[in-house]
């Protein structure tokens, strides 16, 4: 995920969820400094996938709902 892609995700979250960029980390489960790093350097695949899930409106997958 490029820095531009991550910035677009942050803008999306602000527009659709009302999450300001400086609070994005609270809703996504990473540290405050990681938001700044992702804005400057881009984000790894796991973060890109999490961003896609958030944008799709998916909730965290609780272990209790996993069928084995």
C-alpha positions as CSV (number, residue, x, y, z in Angstrom):
1,X,0.0,0.0,0.0
2,X,1.6,3.2,-1.1
3,X,1.6,6.4,1.0
4,X,-0.9,7.8,-1.4
5,X,-3.2,4.8,-1.0
6,X,-3.0,5.1,2.7
7,X,-3.8,8.8,2.6
8,X,-6.8,8.0,0.4
9,X,-8.0,5.4,3.0
10,X,-7.6,8.0,5.8
11,X,-9.6,10.5,3.7
12,X,-12.3,7.8,3.1
13,X,-12.5,7.1,6.9
14,X,-12.9,10.8,7.6
15,X,-15.6,11.2,5.0
16,X,-17.6,8.0,5.7
17,X,-17.0,7.4,9.4
18,X,-16.0,10.8,10.7
19,X,-12.6,9.5,12.0
20,X,-10.1,12.4,11.9
21,X,-6.6,11.3,10.7
22,X,-5.1,11.9,14.1
23,X,-7.6,9.4,15.6
24,X,-7.4,6.8,12.9
25,X,-5.1,4.6,14.9
26,X,-7.7,4.3,17.7
27,X,-10.2,2.7,15.4
28,X,-7.7,0.5,13.5
29,X,-5.8,-1.0,16.4
30,X,-2.3,0.3,15.6
31,X,-0.1,2.8,17.4
32,X,-0.4,6.5,16.9
33,X,3.1,6.6,15.3
34,X,2.2,4.0,12.8
35,X,-0.4,6.2,11.1
36,X,2.3,8.8,10.5
37,X,4.7,6.1,9.2
38,X,2.1,4.7,6.8
39,X,1.4,8.2,5.5
40,X,5.1,8.7,4.8
41,X,6.3,5.2,3.8
42,X,3.2,3.2,2.9
43,X,1.8,0.2,4.7
44,X,2.4,-3.5,4.6
45,X,-0.1,-5.9,3.0
46,X,-1.7,-6.9,6.3
47,X,-2.6,-3.2,6.9
48,X,-3.9,-2.9,3.3
49,X,-6.1,-5.9,3.8
50,X,-7.4,-4.4,7.1
51,X,-8.1,-1.1,5.4
52,X,-10.1,-2.9,2.6
53,X,-12.1,-4.8,5.3
54,X,-12.9,-1.5,7.1
55,X,-13.9,0.2,3.9
56,X,-16.1,-2.8,3.1
57,X,-17.9,-2.4,6.4
58,X,-16.6,-5.7,7.9
59,X,-16.3,-6.1,11.6
60,X,-13.5,-8.0,13.4
61,X,-13.9,-11.8,13.2
62,X,-14.6,-13.1,16.7
63,X,-13.2,-16.5,17.5
64,X,-16.6,-17.6,18.8
65,X,-18.0,-17.4,15.3
66,X,-15.3,-19.5,13.6
67,X,-16.7,-22.8,12.5
68,X,-14.3,-25.7,12.3
